[in-house]
């Protein structure tokens, strides 16, 4: 399991990196390498050039503002998970990050890298989608913002062009009166989830004003479903069951060696109910998620 | 007086080194820099078949030849020219009369490949990167043949695994490699005549050893001395040595094999020689350069060995108390593409199935079947987990049928303490009678019931049910034949420094041999534990040895070391008595000093005795000077008497009549999630009897490791082959070896010590025990929680969920009795 030959560059500035990518269509960007390096070693990917971002300045920053959290391309999962500021503005980040693989992988893997890898079994693409976040992409020809809804186009396929570098991701802040929740079922602690659910629920005067959930591992792309109507304003056994069924209409749980499609559908029902209940409780708890 | 170390939880001497990164594994040998011949080590890689079953039409290696850094590329056609015996198939290590159609692979495939992963071509290059680049340039044309995957397909025999018209061994009809039947009487008649009868159909899937260190071999040919040095990650260095000598056409005396630290074996490394264990030395000799092969993880999954897959049919007849009147078992064993390790695994299943029980009549018949999958050789437990599963599921079914307590039905069937030695009337895997030497199963049952809280469980279940939680309890018993022969040997040498060097030939893969063997020597010789150094698996130090498998190292080498130390001690006392002008019976050895009991002035240390034992005419050290004040020997005789040897050494061998039988009982309490069908372990309890304990801490470590592997085998691991014979989960991402987060936080352990009468220390083996009852005990506990018959293991949450759907068992409170199994019509 040794990679095929490739060229390696470690540019010192972003323009230099973008130039390299523009000149070499067969290049791949390396940040944390948690997905890319195994792909190289198994010779499932054989790029001609690796452009290592790890010497670029400024990409390791987490910028927390009242409207949300901007995460640089070199921010490791572990750094974001440890950021109390980020957790305060958007508590869903830490809830989901705790489920991303294991500590050693979180120490090296980057949140932005995980997002643009566009794995529908990964936590952070689903979180970005649920929150309506975005990714900023730079290329030699300029900069653009890609909304999450336009980023994930297929299994392991994003709308990022080969000459672009995703320099940051933006996660909007938790709106008022809103609670969030996250849960997943994996075969082993830290494995890719068989099904995972992130949810946010807005509660006004005890009634559910809005509810939505983001799903991982049960569709080709991270999928967000609006469950406001299904809940009918309240969180009850019946309304939660209805929400699960409503979610399944938008999802396509598949069978693999670990689970049947029916079992994954069951997890959609169970986790939808658990996570909506938790998000509702979060919204109605004094002090919200900071408690 | 020095405290006896036997039975003490002595800290492992190995751990400082291992925990500080000081372990030295095969891949560390000749690593990095140029070797002492000034030559960089070359690296090998193997091209493996992508197909489960195919004819090789053509292999084109032309594109490799112009690749810089490639030193050799070999296919089958090249082997005979390098060494004539390499053209033959690999050895069938353990033939058996019932193995009428044994087959082994060639070091490199000849006409046909029979599993995805079989070695087809071998490349040696400057480094592993270039070697893998070269593999990508080899073009093989295959004619793909229909594969046989799984026991059902093997039995149906619509296609045959071995029907290559060019195979000199001929076809294997029906895919049946062997059929073996043993019985103690007419079991079918006994079942038919019994007041109650049940039939069960059971299934166990494949898993594998998956040691963290895979296979690896390094070889260096020394042209000056015409000798070959091999380092390999094996469980039998003497076996590899003999195989390499034969296959390379060398005299045994030209080959040294050293097994350095081994990062786990669990059985897979007892099979030998692997193709690479021959090809690497062959390349080292042919190229005149040291060569290294270090397997990667994917290779380990697809080209080493697996185990466990069986389909079983049990017919049982019993009385109102659940007493076994007739037991008639048929099973089908999937042995994969080849049978290098003979019938060891299914023979063990068929005999050890009986566990601590004594059915009045027993018959067992198995068919060992070929499939186009990775071959099957022993994996920790070696067929016992499957046998235990069949027996324990049967007992649980009887208890459910009779509405009796599961522990009670076990108790009425136990062999009683006064019945030992107990002959089960069968032939065991070593060709000897299956005769249990000692045990106390009723006492063990009481201990496990107390340890797990068996009698209190109904109250706990009710309490949990009130909270909407679903729990179940399971119990499983086993007996394990350990310490099989034929022999092991030991050499104990007391140097003039007083330090003791011990060598035994079997290998070590993490068990703590350097600790426990030193404990035995320290006790016997009266030396300090720190002064004893143990070497294993080095054919230069002990060329006669068998290997580390079948929970045999402590029994076999432990006994041999004890005997060799005894011999050394006899010589110490004889020489010291002469020097001190005392009677040997009056001497004692404490902390390495020999003295006359009651007269502390008359003493000399072991180093001095060592000097005196060797009438050398040159003196080098302080010990030699110290020795000058003593005189030994008869001045009228030669300096070395006719019946004596120079040096203070003891050498002995231990060869038992038959195996010694350890036993144990496990119990587990699980909770099953009513919604997600996830299984959580609430309590795991083990009572274990391996005779006298040398080091209880190490025995408990073995149990912990075994239970962890057992949890994997019961709840997580399987080999996911698709119908074309591709292994879909050949990585640690998809092969779900449990993490520390999946194994129980604590394991409650209690010991029972019924000494073995077969060896001087009264010990029994402990290495495999922890894994044997796992499938059985988890199936029992999940069945108890769910009230659904569990007949196939492992079981995943998804499968449990599907079982609930099949049995129409939505979220409800557990019924009073489990779903009764079907009665035989």
Interface residues (C-beta under 8 A of the other chain):
Chain A: X1 X2 X3 X4 X5 X42 X43 X185 X187 X188 X189 X190 X191 X192 X194 X257 X258 X259 X260 X262 X263 X266 X267 X270
Chain B: X128 X129 X132 X133 X136 X296 X297 X298 X675 X676 X677 X678 X716 X720 X728 X729 X733 X734 X736 X738 X739 X741 X742 X796 X797 X798 X801 X802 X805
